[in-house]
Amino acid sequence: MSCRLQFRTRIKLFYRPAGLKGDIKSSPGELRFTRNGKQIKIDNPTVFNITFSDVFINGHEIEKSGMVPAKGSLNINLPAGVNSASQIKYNTINDFGSSGEYLTREIN
């Protein structure tokens, strides 16, 4: 009898210069959300990359939501059947690889 195990691991590694101004812990709360047709545009005004763990729009889960780059933006598609988008609930991955607390914001 034999047992064979196979693992596949991915690790994201970011270099963060010591002189960056801002607070990484509060940066997920600074994201801004705007509706643009069938998409939600997420603007990140901070100097930190922010990776989502979970995203819900009006209670519908968004799969593969991704990462918003520092001083950049990300567009995510509305799920099929969602015609209005007024609220987003999300949590992000912190420096230790675990999910932070859920935040709820209005979509403009």
C-alpha positions in Angstrom: 0.0 0.0 0.0 1.3 3.4 -0.9 0.1 6.9 -0.3 1.1 9.8 -2.6 0.4 13.4 -1.7 0.9 16.4 -4.0 0.8 20.0 -2.9 0.7 23.2 -4.9 1.4 26.4 -3.1 1.4 30.0 -4.2 3.0 32.8 -2.2 2.6 36.5 -2.9 5.6 38.5 -1.9 5.5 42.3 -1.8 8.4 44.6 -0.8 7.2 47.5 1.2 9.8 50.3 1.6 10.3 51.6 5.1 9.5 55.2 4.2 5.9 54.6 3.0 3.5 57.0 4.7 0.1 55.7 5.7 -1.4 53.0 7.9 -1.8 49.6 6.3 -4.4 48.6 8.9 -6.8 51.4 7.9 -6.2 51.3 4.2 -9.0 48.8 3.3 -11.5 51.4 4.7 -10.2 54.1 2.4 -11.3 52.3 -0.8 -13.9 54.1 -3.0 -16.6 52.3 -5.0 -18.5 53.6 -8.1 -20.8 51.9 -10.4 -19.9 52.1 -14.1 -22.5 50.3 -16.2 -22.3 46.5 -15.4 -19.1 47.0 -13.4 -18.0 48.4 -10.0 -14.9 50.5 -10.1 -12.8 50.3 -7.0 -10.3 53.1 -6.4 -7.4 52.7 -4.0 -6.0 56.1 -3.0 -3.5 54.5 -0.6 0.1 53.6 -1.1 -0.6 49.9 -0.3 -1.8 47.0 -2.5 -5.0 45.7 -1.2 -6.1 42.0 -1.8 -9.7 41.0 -1.3 -10.7 37.8 0.5 -14.4 38.1 0.0 -16.6 40.6 -1.8 -20.4 40.8 -1.8 -22.6 43.2 -3.8 -26.1 43.5 -2.5 -25.6 40.1 -0.9 -24.3 38.4 -4.0 -20.8 36.9 -3.8 -18.2 38.1 -6.3 -15.8 35.4 -7.3 -12.2 36.2 -8.2 -12.4 39.8 -7.0 -8.6 40.2 -7.0 -6.3 43.0 -5.9 -6.4 46.7 -6.1 -3.0 48.2 -6.8 -1.6 51.1 -4.8 -2.8 54.4 -6.2 -4.7 52.4 -8.8 -8.1 50.9 -9.5 -9.9 47.6 -10.2 -13.1 46.9 -12.2 -15.2 44.0 -11.2 -18.2 42.7 -13.1 -21.6 42.6 -11.5 -22.9 39.1 -11.0 -25.6 37.9 -13.5 -29.1 39.0 -12.4 -27.8 41.9 -10.3 -29.3 45.1 -11.8 -28.7 47.4 -9.0 -25.7 47.9 -6.8 -26.0 50.1 -3.8 -23.9 48.4 -1.2 -20.6 46.4 -1.0 -19.4 44.2 1.8 -15.8 43.0 1.7 -12.9 41.9 3.7 -9.2 41.9 2.8 -6.1 39.8 3.4 -3.7 41.2 5.9 0.1 41.0 6.1 -0.2 37.7 7.9 -2.3 36.0 5.2 -5.5 36.0 7.2 -8.8 37.8 6.5 -9.5 41.0 8.2 -12.9 42.2 9.5 -15.8 42.8 7.1 -16.4 46.4 6.0 -19.6 47.7 4.4 -19.7 50.7 2.1 -22.2 52.4 -0.2 -21.6 52.3 -3.9 -21.8 55.7 -5.6 
